[in-house]
């Protein structure tokens, strides 16, 4: 029975997706930058409904990632299945190209190991040839190597993927394909195809390169661009074939504070080997546009998917630990930092005396709704003198609603915001904007974050859209309820951003030395913003 789906298929920040099919299951991984665990592992039976099943990388294999390294870490992985192994190839922009693998997608993965030390090599993708040789195609980061808009290749050991040859350019896109990156290489028939985004994340397009030779020269055509649609920058993803021969292209769209959400487009090969994407499948146009709604491929299996929904947000911690959606903002802290509690989880206070931007033990999850209210309930009775704990929105900046133990001054409810250091754009300072005393007989609190999208086409909006369907900015209002009384920050709502190549996140923390808090629940409830109600009533 034919059925349709609507884009985005995952409204969450799974940047730079790569997808393959093995048997009756589609498998996906994506960028995770400095958050751990990293390299998310997602599964689907229809390219529409996805579950998060785990992570391939427990940690980032460098001591410096014991503290957050914002915007660094794991960039644009590729996922392949070869010789009975799932293989993820990924780059660290400052350290080189790395690989991890597993015979079981849901099992243990080998630790990330370096196959080529290099600065500025990004977005690697391997290809094994029939003659037994193997290569990795990749892009370059100008911020590290001094140039961009080019694709390179080097030969690797076909078993270990360790580099055994010199790097060379196979495509230079300075004039026609600026900022070309994220290559995914495929062999089909007599041709080599490289699918690669160009033009930049927000306003770019998807390019398809084709050649009889792996080393070029390559012909080029733009297969997918925004055109008259409201879906900007449609690119960077994976080409995948279903069991019945349907083709699809899975890619992201940059939605500002919401991150890079995932869309699925139809794909089709012409008789002369041209790849059509999106609306081009029906119109025959060489350059298609992304679709809001399209015909879905067959359902490969009715078996239950492993893990949790890729857009899971609420958590009652019923299993005695953090749900799969939660990540730290650096390598994992002490093994006992989170422990089972009778009614939730116990979160120990650590890393006192620093701003939250610089400590690893901030627990956060992706935004999965355009508008939502998040409630985070805590018991702070075991918070020690000088310690603090609370809820936060985390993006390019952050805002908190928190409880502090002021010692002889008792507990206080505080609202804080960060600001960029005037001498260093990567540093943050904190300013407390409101302090309220709490009654000594109250030890339970519900933090509330109300996250509301802003309509496009306003002065503060940086994401270009063709109409009002795709908000990319939002404000977050923080409050707290104590003993039945709600307290709000007196400041205007906090303007949210996603400046660090990742979407905004919500989460919680406990900062200090010896105390702890009990996190009882996180409840996230979506709603429709007032401006969207007006838009819907006018349609």
N, C-alpha and C positions, 0 to 999 in steps of 0.2 A: 504494500500500500504506500503510495507516494505521500510524503509529508514535507512540511517546510520548517524552516528555522528563522530566527531573527538575530541580527548582529547587534551588539557584540555577543559572542557565545560565552565568554568569560568576562564579566565586568570586574576585573581586578588586575593588578599590576604584575603581569607575567611577561616581562620585557624580553624581546628577542627570542621568540619561541622557535624551537625546532621539533618536528613531529615525524615519526615513522610508524609504519604498521608492521606488526609481526603476528601472523595468524589472524585471530578474531579480535585483536585489540590494537588501538592506537596508543602510542606512547609519546610523551612530551617532556621536554625540560626547558629551562629558561634562565635568564640572568638572575643573579641574586646579590651581586655587588658585595658589600661588606657585611651583610646580614648572615647569621648562622642559626641553624644548619643551612647549608647552601645547596644549589642545584636542585630545585624542586622536581619531584617525579610525579607526573600526572598521567592519568589513564582515561580512555573513553572507548565506547563501542560504536559511536556514530559521529564523531568530530564536533558534536554540539554539547553534550552533557559530559562534564569532566570532573574527576575526583583527584584530590591531592592524596597520594599514597605514601609519601615520605620524601627523603632527601638523599642525594648521592654523596654529598660532602658533609661530614660531621663538623669539620672545621677548615679554616684556611691555613695552609701549611707554612706560615711564617709567624715568628714571635711578635712582630710589630702589630699583628692583627689581634693581639690581646686587648687593644684599645680600638675604638672605631676609626676607620679610615674611609671617611665618607666619599662616595663616588668612585672608590677604587675597588679592588677585589675581583670578583668573578664576572667577566664580561662575555656576553653573546656566545653561548656554547653551541656545539653541534652534537646531535645524537644519531648514532648509527648502530645497526646490528650486523655483525660480520663474524663469520667462523664460529657461530654459537655464542657470541658475547655481545652484550650491550656495551657500547663504548661512547663516552662523552669526552669530547675534545674542547678545551676551553683556554682562553687567554687571560692572563693577568697583565694589564698594560705596562706595568713596571718590572715584571719579573720574567715573563716568557709564556710559552705554550705548554699546557699540562694535559694529562689524560687520566681518567679513572675508568674502571670497567667492572662488569659483573655478569655472571652467567644467568643470574636471576634478577630481573628488574626490581623485584620487591625485596631482595635479600641484601646481603652485605656488599658494598662496593669497595674496591681497593682505594687506599688513600691517593689523593692527587699527587702525581709525580711529573716532574719536568721532562719534556722531550726536546725542548729547544730553549735555551736561555736567550732572551732578546728583549729589548725595550722598544715598545711601540708596535709590536706585532699583535694584532687583534683579530677576533672573529674567525678562528680557524675551522676548517672543514676538511676531513680526510676523504680520499678516493682510492679504492683498490682497483687495479687494472687486471685484465685477463692474463697478461704476461707475467704476473706475479709481483709487479712493482706497485708501490703505493706513494701517494703524495699528499701534502697538506696545502690547500689554497687558503689565503688569508688576506686581510686588509691591513692598513697602517693608520696609527693615531698620530696626527700632526703634533699634538701637545707633547708627545714623547720622542718622536723621531724626526720632526721638522717638515714632513710633507704628508699629504693625504691624496685621495681621489685615485688611488692605484691599487691593483690587486697583485699579489705575489704568490709564488709557489716554491716549495722545496721538497726534495725526495726524502722519504722516511723508511725505516725498517717496517716491512709489512706486518710484522707480528707485534713489535713493541711501540711502533710509531715514533721511535727516536730519530732525530734528524740525521741523515747521512749524505746530504747534498747541499749545495749552495742555494741561497735564495735568489730568485730572479723575478722581474716583472713579467706578467702575462697580459695585463691590460692597463692602459693609462687613460683615465677619464677626465683629465683636467678641463678639457673644452666642452665635451658633450655630456659627461656623467660626473659632475662635481660631487665630491664627498661620497663617492661610491664605496661601499663597505659591506659587511655582513654577508659574504658570498656563501652560497650553498651550491655545490657542484654535483651534477648528475651525468650519467652516460646513458643515452637512449638511441638505439640504432647506431648509425654511423657518426652521430654528433655528440660532442660534449656541450652541456648547457651549464651556465652559471647564472643563478638567480641572485640578484644583488640590489639592495636599495641604494638610491642616490638622491641628491638634492636636499638632504637634511631631514631630520626626524619629523619636524612639524609640517613642513610643506613639500616633502619629497615625493618620490614615485618608485615604482618597482621596475627594474630593468632586467631584461633577459639577454644574455650573451650566448652566442652559438659559434662553434668552430669544429672543423674536422680533426683538428689537432689540439691536444691538451694545452699546448703552449701558445696557441693562437696562430694567426690573427683571428679575433672574434668580431663577428657582426653584432650589432646591437639594436634592440628596439624596446621602447617603453611599453610594457604590457598592462600596467595598472596605474592610474593617477586619479586625483580627486575629481577633476572635471567639474560637473555641475552638482555633484553630490555634496553632502555635508560631512563626509568622512575624510578628514585631512591625512596627509602623509601616509597613504596605504602602502606599507612595504615591510621588509625584513621578516622573513618567515620561511615556511617549508612547503614543498610540493609533495603531495602524498596520494597514492592510488588506493582505492578501495578494492575489496575482493572481486567485485563485479565489473571492474574496469573504469569506474567513475574517478575523476581526478579533482582534487581540491587544493587550494592554496590557503594555508593558515598563517596569519600575519597579525601585526599589532597596529593600533592607532594611538597616537599620543594624546591623552586627554588631560594634560596639565596636572593638577593636584591629584587626579584620580590615577595617574600613572599611565602605563601602556597596556590598554585593554586588548583582548584577543578577538579577532574576527575570522570567519571562514568564508572563502570565496569559491565559487565553482571554477573549474579549469577545464580546458579542452585543447587537444592537439589537432591541428589542421593536417591535411594530407601532405603538405610540403614541410611539415615539422615546425610550424609556428605555434607558439603557446598563447592561447587566449585566456584571459582572466576576467572574473566578475561579469559585468553586463556584456562583455565581448563574446561570451559563450553563445548568447542568443543573437546579437547583432552582427557578429563577425568582425567587429572593429578591432584593429590591431592593438589599440589602447583602450582597454575597458575601464569601467568605473566600479568602485566597491558597491555592494548591494546591502540594503537594509534587511531584505528578506529574500530567501532563495530556497530552491528545492534541496532537501537534505539527501545525503547518500544513504545506502541501506544500513540497517542496524545489524552489526556483525554478530552480536550475541545478546541474549537476554540475561546472562549471568550477572550477578551483583558485582559492582565494581569495588575494588579495594579502597580503603581510606575514607576520607570525608569529602564533601562537596568542595570544589575549588573556590566557592564563594561562601564558605562557612565563616560565620562571624561570632555568634554567641557561643559561650562555653560555661558549663556548670562544673567542670573539672571532676566529673563523676568517676573518671578512671584514675584519679589520684595524681594527675600531672597535667602539664600543658597540652592542649590540643595541637594537632599538626600545623595549624595556621600560625602559631606563635613563633617568633624568631627573636634572637638577641641581636644587638647592633654591633657585635664583635664576636670573637671566638667565645665559646661557652664558658661560663664562670664555674665556680666550684660545683662538683657533682651533686652536693646536697643543698644547693642554693634554693631549689624548689622541692618541697617535700609534701607528702600526702598529709592532709588535715582531716579532722572529723567532718568538717563542713566547708570543703573547698581545698585550697592549697596554701601552704605556708611559704611565704616569700621572705627570705632573709635579707636584712639590710647590709649592704656592702658599699665600698668605694665612696666613703664620705668625703666631704670637702671639695668636690669638683662639680663643675656644671654637668648636667645630664648629657650634653652633646659629647662629652669626653669619656664616658664610662660604659663598660660593656653590658651591665646588668639592667638595661631597659628592655622590657618585654613588649613587643608590638606586633600588630597584624595589619594586613592590607585593608584599604577601604573597598567595600564591595557594593555600596549603594550610592546613588547620587545625593540623596538626602537621608539622614538617619539620626536617631537618638541612641546613644550608647550609655548604658548604666553599668558602673563598676562598683560593686559593693565590697567594702573592706571592714575588718575588725582591727583597730590600731592599738589595742590595749597593751601589746607587748613591744611597742615602739619605745626605744630608750631615749634618754635625754640627748638632745642635739641631733636626733635623727628625723628623717622625713619620708613620707610615702604618699603616693597619689596616682592620679590619672593624667594623661597628657595626649596632646596632638603633636605629632612629630613630622616635620617636613623640612624645607629649607631653614625655617626657624621652628620654635616649639613654644607651646603654652601649657601650663599645668594648673590643676586644682589639687591641692595637697594638704595633708595634715603634718604639723611639725610638733615635736615634743620640745618645748622651750624650758624644760627643767622646772625650776621653781615657779616659772610663769605659766605652767600648765600647757595643755594642748592648744594649738592655734590652727585655724583654717586659713590657708594662704593661697593667693593666686599669683603666679609668676609668668614672665615671658622672657624669651631670649632675644638677643640682638647681636649683630655681627660686630666683631672687634674692629675698631677703626684702623688698626694697623695690619690686620690679617683676616682676609675674607673667609678663611677656613676655621677661624676660632669664634667662639660664642661667649657672650657674657649674659648674666641673668639679672633681672630686675624684679623685685617683689612689688606687686602693684596693689595688693590689698591684704590686710591681716585682720582676722576676727577671732576673738577668744571663744573657746568651746567650754561647755559645762563639764566639770570634772567627773560627772556620773554618766557621761555618754561616751561610749567607745566604738560605736558602729557608725559608718558613714556610707552614703551612696553618692558617688561622683557621677555627674551627668555631662556628657558632651553632646550638644546639638549642632549637627553639621548640616549646613544649608547651602545648596548650590546657588551661584549667581548667574543671571542670564548672560548669554554671550553678547558681543557687540557693544560692550561698555568700555570706557576708557582704560580700565585696569586689566582688561582681558588681553592676553598676548596670543592666544591660540586662534588662528584664523578659521572661521567656519562659515558656511554658506547660508545657514539659517539658525534658528534658535533651538535646534534639537540636541546640541552637544555642549552642555556647560563644561568648562574646564577649570573654573575657579570656585572657591567657596569660602564661607566664614564659619568659624567654630565658636559657639558660646559655651562657656564652662560654668558649672554651678555645683552645689553640693547640698544634700539634704541630711540634716543631723537632728535626731530627736523629733522628726516630723516637721521641722522648719527648713525651708529652702533658702540658701544663701547664694547670691550671685556676685560675680565680679562687677565692679562699677565701671570698668572700662568698656568701650565698644567691643563687639565681637572680634575675635582674632582672625585676621586675614590669612588664609592658608595658602601655602605654595608647595611645589614639588621641585625645588631648585637643584637637587642633587642627583638628577637622572632617575630618580625613583618617585613613585607617588607618595602622597601623604599617608600617614599611618596613625592608628590610635593604640594606646597601650597603658601600661602601668609600671611602677617602679617602687623600690624600697632602698633608701640610701642611708648609710651609716656604718656601724661597725659590728654591733652585737645583737641588736634587736631584730624584730620581724613583724610582719603583718599577715593576716589571713585574708586572702582574696576569695570571696565566696562565690561570686558569679560575674560574668560579663554578658549583658543582654543588649543586643543590637536590633533596633526596630526601624524599618524604612518608613518614609512618608513622602508625600508629593509637595514640593515647594509651591508657595502662593503664585509665583510668576509662571510656573508650569501649569497650574490650574487655569490661569487666564489664557495661556496658549492653547490648551486642550479645548476650552470652551469656544475659542475663536475658529478652531479647525472645522 
